[in-house]
Every structure is written in C-alpha cells, then in structure tokens.
Amino acid sequence: MAAEASTAGAASAAEAKPFAVLFVCLGNICRSPAAEAVFRTLVSKRGLDSKFLIDSAGTIGYHEGNKADSRMRAASKKRGIEVTSISRPIKPSDFRDFDLILAMDRQNYEDILNSFERWRRKEPLPDSAPNKVKLMCSYCKQHTESEVPDPYYGGPQGFEKVLDLLEDACESLLDSIVANNASISG
C-alpha cells in the first residue's frame, strides 16, 4: 500500500514538473533572449505559465550578467514583447534540467553538442541529452530559413527579421509541445 502511494505521488510530481525549454545563441544578448521572451509571451497568452520553465543562454560567456542588446529590446517592445533576461552561458546542468534545447543556428547547435561531449567526461550527464537539442527554425511554418541570423552587426531590419522568425517558430513550438505532452494540455 505504501509503495502504491509512493508511486502515485511520484507520478503526480512528474506530471506537475514544468516542461523546461532553453533557447541558445552565441552571446545570449540578441536571438535567444528574444526567443525566450516571445515564447514566454505566447505561453502566458494561453494561460500555461505554470506548465513551463523558460530560459535562455549563450554558447560563450562574454556578456554574462548583461541585459539583452538594447536594439533587440526596443524592437521586441514595439511588438508588445518584454525582453528581461540576463545573459548567462550554457552550463552542464542545462542538459539535465531542460527537456528541449533550441539552437538559433547550425554553429550554436554544434557548439552545444561539443560542450556536452566535453562536460560529460567530467560529470555524469544523460546519454540522451543530445537528442534534446534542435534547431529553432525547424519549427518555422511560414518561413523557409534554416537558421535564425545573428542581427548584432546589422541594422534595425535584422532585428525585425529575427523577431518574425521567432514568432513563427515559437507558435509552432508551443503547439508541438502541447500536442505531445498530455500534462500540459490536460
């Protein structure tokens, strides 16, 4: 009887655990904080805040502790999206803590997987962790781009393009997660 109660409690706790999504770009000051904010806004509009853990990180730590790029914050704000995250580098525990890790481009994708291989030699990480890593644009429905371009060295139109891609991908991403996780939709 106690074992049954314990099992039921564990199942209930597993259902209550939020679905964790991590968005990753190079410096965590343009694309990934914008993706985090776009996704967070969509989740909130659907009333699913308690069902998700949402964060962003960079493959490098050059900007650790900084706010997102002011140009990205301004472009996002015009769309009603508040970018509030603080830059941090990806870390080994992210491979345990997040259910899905979304890379903005192919180089980020490779850097994430290389970090995993390097870190797993030093500490135990789930063998399945690389399967959690996906390209952000693989969720786009309206755009054909395969990567979210880095707008850092470009003009304002680059930030708008990034937001267009992220809004498209995040909508589809959220639909996919909800459709494949009964604990979120039910």
Residue, then its C-alpha position, 0 to 999 in steps of 0.5 A: m500500500a505504501a509503495e502504491a502511494s509512493t508511486a502515485g505521488a511520484a507520478s503526480a510530481a512528474e506530471a506537475k514538473p514544468f516542461a523546461v525549454l532553453f533557447v541558445c545563441l552565441g552571446n545570449i544578448c540578441r536571438s535567444p533572449a528574444a526567443e525566450a521572451v516571445f515564447r514566454t509571451l505566447v505561453s502566458k497568452r494561453g494561460l500555461d505559465s505554470k506548465f513551463l520553465i523558460d530560459s535562455a543562454g549563450t554558447i560563450g560567456y562574454h556578456e554574462g550578467n548583461k541585459a539583452d542588446s538594447r536594439m533587440r529590446a526596443a524592437s521586441k517592445k514595439r511588438g508588445i514583447e518584454v525582453t528581461s533576461i540576463s545573459r548567462p552561458i550554457k552550463p552542464s546542468d542545462f542538459r539535465d534540467f531542460d527537456l528541449i534545447l533550441a539552437m538559433d543556428r547550425q554553429n550554436y547547435e554544434d557548439i552545444l553538442n561539443s560542450f556536452e561531449r566535453w562536460r560529460r567526461k567530467e560529470p555524469l550527464p544523460d546519454s540522451a541529452p543530445n537528442k534534446v537539442k534542435l534547431m529553432c527554425s525547424y519549427c518555422k511554418q511560414h518561413t523557409e530559413s534554416e537558421v535564425p541570423d545573428p542581427y548584432y552587426g546589422g541594422p534595425q531590419g535584422f532585428e525585425k527579421v529575427l523577431d518574425l522568425l521567432e514568432d513563427a517558430c515559437e507558435s509552432l513550438l508551443d503547439s508541438i509541445v502541447a500536442n505531445n505532452a498530455s500534462i500540459s494540455g490536460 
